[in-house]
Amino acid sequence: MAKKGEMRVTVWQFVRIMVALEGRRSRPSIYAAWQGAWRELDAELTKLGRTDHAAYSDLMMNQEVVLELGSDKHRGEVIAVLRRIMQDMKRQLRVANGGAADRRSLKFELAELGDLNKSLNRDSPSPRQSG
């Protein structure tokens, strides 16, 4: 369990979050706060993707990143981006032409991100919803 002010996520979840934040025209402040960890991890994933697929998969699916979640503002930004990611994934599921494996993978990610979103909301000091 992460300490107060920290967030522990699987690497693939961190990748989803950061890629979604990168796609924003104006990036929330959490992007800058996590940018150093993101650059380091992205470089490692890129290298492993070229050289060692087993290590890449292990890092992506089985390893965790511990991130600073220093303020309620940052928590809110992460919750907002998670909601956007999950909405996109639900849309992809509705129109998915891929096989059963693709759908299973999307459903798995959606469930895991949903759990993360719930835990962030549960740990949030204010019950008000944003977004």
N, C-alpha and C positions, 0 to 999 in steps of 0.2 A: 504494500500500500504506500502511496506517495505521501510525503509530509505535506502539511498545510502550505499552500503557496506553490505546490508542485503538481505536475500532471504527469502520469506515467501512461504512455501509449505504445502500442506495437508500431514498429517501423513503418509498415504499410499505411497505418492510419496517419502518421506524421506526414508521409509522402502525399497522401490524398489532401490533407489540410494545406500543406505548403503549395502544392500545385494549384489548388483552388485559389489561394491567396495571391499567387503570382499572376493569375489570370485577371485580377482586378485592376481597373484603371487607377483607382486610388487605394493603395494598400493600407489595411488597418495597422495600428502600431505594433500588434503582436508579431507581424511579419518581421519587422526590424529587430525585435527582441530575440527572435528565434533564427535569424538569418545565418549567424555563425555556425550553429549546429546543423542547419539545413545544408549549407555549402559543403561542410565536411562530410556529411552523410551522402549527399548527392554524388560527390566525387568518388566515394567508396563504392556506392551502388553501381555507378557507371563503369568503374574499373572491374568489379566482380562480374557485371553483366557481360563483359567482353572475355573474361579469363576463367571464371569459375562459377558455373550456373548453380551448382549445389550450394556453395557458400552464399551466393546471391539470394537464393530462395530461403535459406536459413536466416539470413539477416533480415530479409523482408518480412517473413511470417513468424519467426520465433524470438526475435530480439526486441527489446523495448528501448525507448528513449525517455529520459526523465527531463522534463521541461519546466522552466520557471513560469509560474502563472501568478505574477506579482500583484495584480490588481483586479478589482471587479470589472474594470473596463476591458482588460485582456480576456477575462473569463467570458464576458459578453461577446467579444469579437469571435472567440473560438466557437461559442454556441451558435452564433449567427452563421459562420462559415459551415459548420456541421449541418445545419438545417438546409443550407443551399446544396451541399453535396448530396444529402439524402433525397432532396426533391429531384435533383438531376438523376440519381440512381433509380428512383421510382419511375421516372419518365422513361429511362432506358429499359426498365423491366417491361413496361407497358408496350413498348414498340420493338422489343428484342426479337431479332430474327435469328440470333445465334442459337446454338444447340442447348441441350439441357445443362451441360457443364457450365456454360456462360451464365445461364440463369441462376444456377446454384451458387456460383461464385458471387454474383451480384447480391443475391439474397443473404449470403453469409456476411458480406461486407456491410450491407444495410443493417443487419441485426447488430453487428459489432459496433458500428458507428452510433446506432440508436442507444445501445447500452452506455457508450461513452457520453453521449449527449445527456442521458438521464443522470449519470453520476455528476456531471458538471452542473446541471440544474439543481440537483439535490444538495450539492456542496455550496451553492450560491447563497449569499446572505440575504438577497432580496428576492421575493417570489415573483416580482413583476416580469413580464415577458417582453422581449424586444424583437424587432424584426417585423 
